[in-house]
Each structure stands twice: as C-alpha cells, then as structure tokens.
Amino acid sequence: MNKSLKVLFFLRTRTSYVSGPAPIYMRVTVGGDRFEMATQREVDPEKWDNKACRMVYSKKNLHAN
C-alpha cells in the first residue's frame, strides 16, 4: 500500500492584519489525512512567494506570470 506525503508551507494572517511579519505554517498530508502546525518562524508577506511556497530575497526572483 503506497501512501503519498505532501508538505506545504504557507502564511497565515488574521483578518485584522495590517502590516508586519506573518507566521509561517506547515501543512503535512499523508494518504489524504492532513495536519497543520506553526513553524515558529515569521516573514514579511511582501517577501513571500505563494507560488513557490517560500521566502524570496529580492523582487527580481519572483515568477513573472
């Protein structure tokens, strides 16, 4: 029996978010069952690339689509 393993990193901001660093969360999916946990790290949302699910160090490295 094969089970797939997927790991996704994403930012979670509250609805009242205005500015400043946002917490990075990790979602792990194993065979369709998933759980989320905080990574205890924060990043400025302007430096986060949602497509790559990671932090970028300069705007020129962002995907142009």
C-alpha positions as protocol buffer text, in pm:
chain_id: "A"
residue {
  index: 1
  type: MET
  ca { x: 0 y: 0 z: 0 }
}
residue {
  index: 2
  type: ASN
  ca { x: 152 y: 331 z: -111 }
}
residue {
  index: 3
  type: LYS
  ca { x: 82 y: 650 z: 81 }
}
residue {
  index: 4
  type: SER
  ca { x: 165 y: 988 z: -59 }
}
residue {
  index: 5
  type: LEU
  ca { x: 340 y: 1251 z: 151 }
}
residue {
  index: 6
  type: LYS
  ca { x: 300 y: 1622 z: 75 }
}
residue {
  index: 7
  type: VAL
  ca { x: 442 y: 1919 z: 264 }
}
residue {
  index: 8
  type: LEU
  ca { x: 321 y: 2276 z: 204 }
}
residue {
  index: 9
  type: PHE
  ca { x: 440 y: 2597 z: 368 }
}
residue {
  index: 10
  type: PHE
  ca { x: 207 y: 2897 z: 376 }
}
residue {
  index: 11
  type: LEU
  ca { x: 146 y: 3226 z: 556 }
}
residue {
  index: 12
  type: ARG
  ca { x: -148 y: 3268 z: 784 }
}
residue {
  index: 13
  type: THR
  ca { x: -269 y: 3620 z: 851 }
}
residue {
  index: 14
  type: ARG
  ca { x: -567 y: 3721 z: 1055 }
}
residue {
  index: 15
  type: THR
  ca { x: -850 y: 3923 z: 904 }
}
residue {
  index: 16
  type: SER
  ca { x: -734 y: 4224 z: 1108 }
}
residue {
  index: 17
  type: TYR
  ca { x: -380 y: 4202 z: 964 }
}
residue {
  index: 18
  type: VAL
  ca { x: -239 y: 4541 z: 867 }
}
residue {
  index: 19
  type: SER
  ca { x: 138 y: 4507 z: 842 }
}
residue {
  index: 20
  type: GLY
  ca { x: 443 y: 4338 z: 989 }
}
residue {
  index: 21
  type: PRO
  ca { x: 565 y: 3979 z: 983 }
}
residue {
  index: 22
  type: ALA
  ca { x: 318 y: 3693 z: 944 }
}
residue {
  index: 23
  type: PRO
  ca { x: 361 y: 3341 z: 1088 }
}
residue {
  index: 24
  type: ILE
  ca { x: 467 y: 3058 z: 857 }
}
residue {
  index: 25
  type: TYR
  ca { x: 262 y: 2739 z: 888 }
}
residue {
  index: 26
  type: MET
  ca { x: 334 y: 2391 z: 757 }
}
residue {
  index: 27
  type: ARG
  ca { x: 68 y: 2153 z: 628 }
}
residue {
  index: 28
  type: VAL
  ca { x: 158 y: 1784 z: 606 }
}
residue {
  index: 29
  type: THR
  ca { x: -68 y: 1545 z: 414 }
}
residue {
  index: 30
  type: VAL
  ca { x: -18 y: 1170 z: 440 }
}
residue {
  index: 31
  type: GLY
  ca { x: -255 y: 946 z: 246 }
}
residue {
  index: 32
  type: GLY
  ca { x: -530 y: 1211 z: 247 }
}
residue {
  index: 33
  type: ASP
  ca { x: -506 y: 1287 z: 620 }
}
residue {
  index: 34
  type: ARG
  ca { x: -360 y: 1628 z: 696 }
}
residue {
  index: 35
  type: PHE
  ca { x: -250 y: 1837 z: 988 }
}
residue {
  index: 36
  type: GLU
  ca { x: -112 y: 2188 z: 1026 }
}
residue {
  index: 37
  type: MET
  ca { x: 140 y: 2328 z: 1266 }
}
residue {
  index: 38
  type: ALA
  ca { x: 321 y: 2656 z: 1321 }
}
residue {
  index: 39
  type: THR
  ca { x: 690 y: 2660 z: 1232 }
}
residue {
  index: 40
  type: GLN
  ca { x: 771 y: 2925 z: 1496 }
}
residue {
  index: 41
  type: ARG
  ca { x: 906 y: 3147 z: 1214 }
}
residue {
  index: 42
  type: GLU
  ca { x: 775 y: 3472 z: 1069 }
}
residue {
  index: 43
  type: VAL
  ca { x: 831 y: 3655 z: 741 }
}
residue {
  index: 44
  type: ASP
  ca { x: 725 y: 3981 z: 583 }
}
residue {
  index: 45
  type: PRO
  ca { x: 440 y: 3891 z: 340 }
}
residue {
  index: 46
  type: GLU
  ca { x: 599 y: 4114 z: 74 }
}
residue {
  index: 47
  type: LYS
  ca { x: 896 y: 3874 z: 67 }
}
residue {
  index: 48
  type: TRP
  ca { x: 682 y: 3558 z: 44 }
}
residue {
  index: 49
  type: ASP
  ca { x: 628 y: 3384 z: -291 }
}
residue {
  index: 50
  type: ASN
  ca { x: 295 y: 3196 z: -277 }
}
residue {
  index: 51
  type: LYS
  ca { x: 366 y: 3006 z: -597 }
}
residue {
  index: 52
  type: ALA
  ca { x: 697 y: 2866 z: -471 }
}
residue {
  index: 53
  type: CYS
  ca { x: 576 y: 2847 z: -107 }
}
residue {
  index: 54
  type: ARG
  ca { x: 893 y: 3007 z: 19 }
}
residue {
  index: 55
  type: MET
  ca { x: 1062 y: 3336 z: 100 }
}
residue {
  index: 56
  type: VAL
  ca { x: 1241 y: 3524 z: -176 }
}
residue {
  index: 57
  type: TYR
  ca { x: 1522 y: 3766 z: -111 }
}
residue {
  index: 58
  type: SER
  ca { x: 1454 y: 4011 z: -393 }
}
residue {
  index: 59
  type: LYS
  ca { x: 1160 y: 4103 z: -614 }
}
residue {
  index: 60
  type: LYS
  ca { x: 1356 y: 4016 z: -930 }
}
residue {
  index: 61
  type: ASN
  ca { x: 1346 y: 3647 z: -828 }
}
residue {
  index: 62
  type: LEU
  ca { x: 964 y: 3635 z: -829 }
}
residue {
  index: 63
  type: HIS
  ca { x: 793 y: 3441 z: -1107 }
}
residue {
  index: 64
  type: ALA
  ca { x: 662 y: 3666 z: -1382 }
}
residue {
  index: 65
  type: ASN
  ca { x: 320 y: 3531 z: -1484 }
}
